[in-house]
Amino acid sequence: MSRIVILGGTGYAGRHIAAEAVSRGHEVVAVSRSVPTDAVEGVAYIQGSVLDLAPLAGAFAGADAVVSALSPRGDMEDRVLDALEGVARQLSGTGTRLGVVGGAGGSLVAPGGPRLFDQDFPEEYKHEAQVGIDSLAFLESTDASLDWFFVHPAEVFGPWAEGERTGHYRDGGDVLVRDADGKSYISGADFAVAVVDEIEQGNHHRERFTVGY
């Protein structure tokens, strides 16, 4: 059993990851600024801000993995990278793995590029995608003492396309995963399966990977 701390644990991705981890018997702590309206049974919830890590030291203690599922929206629109940098400093050299939920925009559309972000990407999603791209660049610049992984979901991913848990997904490396019809999609539950699998199996160290059907 691992101790897993999820930052942004009441959001879409965070809640799914928490639910999947608890279902496998892991100890899960979800950190968020808001009280959950649909708490997952078995998850310990802590209210706090990742921009002020001192009060959260107890939550981080003994963690095997910390997963950032922070979203650059609302008052966090321009603060996610600041938060990630603080968390990385906290975890560097501790042996605790840092997992980061990114966006599809930074995925490559073919081996060697280009990125989805550079292919007529919707203007309304560019800021959020850029935060993911900048977060990956930051992680790649960190010292080797920080063990991290970065997960790109498929192009269609979110509460508007919830889907079901099948327990299946494909790992595309750094290339966006598409099915035989060219669709790039993954349910929230199966994205969470991929994240918890990575925590358990450790297939990606200091690298990114994409998931989809």
C-alpha positions in Angstrom: 0.0 0.0 0.0 1.3 3.5 -0.9 0.5 6.8 0.7 -0.6 9.1 -2.2 -1.3 12.8 -1.8 -3.4 14.5 -4.5 -3.2 18.2 -5.0 -6.5 19.5 -6.5 -8.1 16.3 -5.2 -11.7 17.6 -5.6 -11.3 18.5 -9.3 -12.2 16.3 -12.2 -8.9 14.4 -12.7 -8.0 14.5 -9.0 -11.3 13.0 -7.8 -11.0 10.2 -10.3 -7.4 9.5 -9.3 -8.4 9.5 -5.6 -11.3 7.1 -6.2 -9.1 4.7 -8.2 -6.3 4.7 -5.6 -8.6 4.1 -2.7 -10.3 1.2 -4.6 -6.8 -0.5 -4.7 -6.2 -0.1 -1.0 -3.9 2.9 -1.0 -3.9 5.5 1.6 -5.1 8.7 -0.1 -5.0 12.3 1.1 -6.7 14.9 -1.1 -5.6 18.6 -0.7 -7.9 21.3 -2.0 -9.0 24.8 -1.2 -12.6 23.8 -1.1 -14.6 21.3 0.9 -15.6 18.4 -1.4 -19.3 18.3 -2.4 -19.0 14.6 -3.4 -16.4 13.2 -1.2 -14.9 9.8 -2.0 -15.3 7.3 0.8 -11.9 6.4 2.3 -10.1 9.6 1.2 -8.8 12.0 3.8 -9.5 15.6 2.8 -7.3 18.5 3.9 -8.2 22.1 3.1 -5.3 24.2 2.2 -3.5 26.1 -0.6 -0.5 24.7 -2.4 0.8 28.2 -2.6 1.4 28.0 1.2 3.1 24.6 1.8 4.2 25.0 5.4 0.8 24.0 6.9 0.7 21.0 4.6 4.0 19.5 5.7 2.2 16.8 7.7 0.3 15.7 4.7 3.5 15.3 2.6 5.3 13.4 5.4 5.8 9.7 4.4 4.1 10.1 1.0 5.2 7.7 -1.7 3.8 9.9 -4.4 2.3 13.4 -4.7 0.1 14.0 -7.7 -0.6 17.5 -9.0 -4.0 17.7 -10.6 -4.1 21.5 -10.3 -6.1 23.4 -12.9 -5.1 26.9 -14.1 -8.5 28.4 -13.6 -10.0 31.0 -11.3 -7.5 32.5 -8.9 -5.0 29.8 -9.9 -5.1 30.9 -13.5 -1.5 32.2 -13.4 -0.3 30.4 -10.2 -0.1 26.7 -11.1 3.5 26.9 -12.2 4.4 28.7 -8.9 2.7 26.0 -7.0 4.5 23.3 -8.9 7.9 24.8 -8.4 7.2 25.0 -4.6 6.1 21.3 -4.5 9.1 20.3 -6.5 11.5 22.0 -4.0 9.7 20.3 -1.2 10.0 16.8 -2.7 13.5 17.1 -4.2 15.8 14.5 -2.7 13.1 12.9 -0.5 12.4 9.9 -2.7 8.8 10.9 -3.0 7.6 10.7 -6.7 5.9 13.7 -8.2 3.2 13.0 -10.8 1.8 15.9 -12.8 -1.5 15.8 -14.8 -0.9 17.8 -18.0 -3.1 18.6 -21.0 -3.2 17.1 -24.5 -1.8 20.2 -26.1 1.8 19.4 -25.4 1.5 15.9 -26.9 3.1 15.3 -30.3 0.8 14.4 -33.2 3.5 12.1 -34.7 6.9 10.8 -33.7 9.3 13.8 -33.7 6.5 16.4 -33.7 4.8 18.7 -34.2 2.7 19.3 -31.0 -1.1 19.3 -31.0 -0.8 22.8 -29.6 0.8 23.9 -33.0 -2.0 22.4 -35.1 -4.9 25.0 -35.1 -5.4 24.5 -31.4 -8.6 26.2 -30.1 -7.9 29.7 -28.8 -10.0 29.3 -25.7 -7.8 26.4 -24.5 -4.4 27.8 -25.3 -3.7 29.3 -21.9 -4.4 26.1 -20.1 -2.4 24.1 -22.6 0.5 26.6 -22.3 0.6 26.0 -18.5 0.9 22.3 -19.1 3.7 22.9 -21.7 5.6 25.2 -19.3 5.1 22.7 -16.4 6.7 20.0 -18.4 9.6 22.2 -19.4 10.1 23.1 -15.7 10.1 19.4 -14.7 12.7 18.6 -17.4 14.9 21.4 -16.0 14.9 20.0 -12.4 17.8 18.2 -10.7 18.0 14.4 -11.0 17.1 14.1 -7.3 13.5 14.7 -8.2 11.7 11.7 -9.5 8.8 12.9 -11.6 6.3 11.7 -14.3 4.0 13.8 -16.4 0.8 12.4 -18.0 -0.9 13.8 -21.1 -4.6 12.8 -21.4 -6.2 12.2 -24.7 -7.6 15.1 -26.8 -11.2 14.5 -25.5 -11.0 14.3 -21.7 -13.3 16.0 -19.2 -16.7 16.0 -17.5 -18.4 16.7 -20.8 -17.2 13.3 -22.1 -17.2 11.3 -18.8 -17.3 7.7 -20.2 -16.9 4.6 -18.1 -14.1 2.6 -16.5 -12.9 -0.2 -18.7 -9.6 -0.7 -17.0 -7.9 -0.4 -20.4 -5.8 2.3 -22.1 -2.8 2.6 -24.3 0.5 4.4 -23.5 1.6 6.4 -26.5 5.0 7.6 -25.2 5.1 11.3 -26.2 2.6 10.9 -29.1 -1.1 11.6 -28.8 -3.0 8.3 -28.7 -5.7 7.9 -31.4 -8.0 5.0 -32.1 -8.5 3.3 -35.5 -11.0 6.0 -36.5 -8.6 8.8 -35.5 -10.4 9.7 -32.3 -8.4 10.7 -29.3 -10.4 10.0 -26.1 -10.2 8.6 -22.6 -12.7 8.5 -19.7 -11.9 10.1 -16.4 -11.9 6.7 -14.7 -9.5 5.1 -17.2 -7.1 8.1 -17.1 -7.0 7.5 -13.3 -6.2 3.8 -13.9 -3.2 4.9 -15.9 -2.0 7.3 -13.2 -2.3 4.8 -10.4 -0.7 2.1 -12.6 2.3 4.4 -13.0 2.5 5.0 -9.2 2.4 1.2 -8.6 4.6 0.1 -11.5 7.1 3.0 -12.0 7.5 2.6 -15.8 8.3 6.3 -16.4 11.0 8.2 -14.4 11.6 11.8 -15.2 9.6 11.5 -18.4 6.2 12.1 -19.9 3.7 9.8 -21.5 0.3 10.0 -23.2 -2.7 7.9 -22.6 -5.9 7.1 -24.6 -7.8 4.3 -26.2 
